[in-house]
Amino acid sequence: MAGQQRETAPARYEVIEDWLRDRVRSGTPGDLLPSEADLAVQFGVSRMTARQAVQNLARDGLVDRRRGSGTYIAIPPIRRHGSALTSFSSDMRKRGLVATSRLLRAELVDGSPDDVEALRLAPGSRVVSISRLRLADGVPMSIETAVLPLECAPVLSRDLENGSLQVALSELGREPATARARITARTATAAEARLLGVPVRSALLVERRVILDTEDRPLEHTESRYVAERYVIDAVFTVCAEL
């Protein structure tokens, strides 16, 4: 009819996107979704068109694209209160998730200037350095590097893949009590992306903490690099009266 506008048909990637959103709504977090190649065949489109649909869902946090593995319905991000001092293992256990680690490196090294300053050690002091890939229900969450004083070296003989570093330190008589932290953001390097199963230059939350024990002695200088879409740190602020 004259004067009426014709409705525009949805773009082909939008059809795929709507179909995928239905799959996400009806599925379970962690379920594997069809690959871009399979979507291209199913809908008779190019892989580039299928990729655009998947990228839109990833942008909205609905799917998790893991390098070399596939695209999965996203697991809701882990949330942690910014003022809580908890270990990764206990934090995951409280959420009903199984925490595991992949040991990347555990050795004695010369402490960096930042490490020895944080741990109140003399320049050039030897320290314990432990790097692990931390996983929750098999999903990579972070890369963690913990630097400890040399007196904590006995933890190197412990099972650091299946056990808790905090438990090992407690058994040495070093109980964590307080901590201060700084949180920044940056993008993942190629090596980090490969370990975390995310695209290169994905957003990371970087938390650097200095943990003190019950005698106010530095216990750990730790850097944790979290996949931003999988980990959320909540904070509560109050209004301060102006001086």
Order of alpha helices (4+ residues) and beta strands (2+ residues): alpha-beta-alpha-alpha-beta-beta-beta-alpha-beta-alpha-beta-beta-alpha-beta-alpha-beta-beta-beta
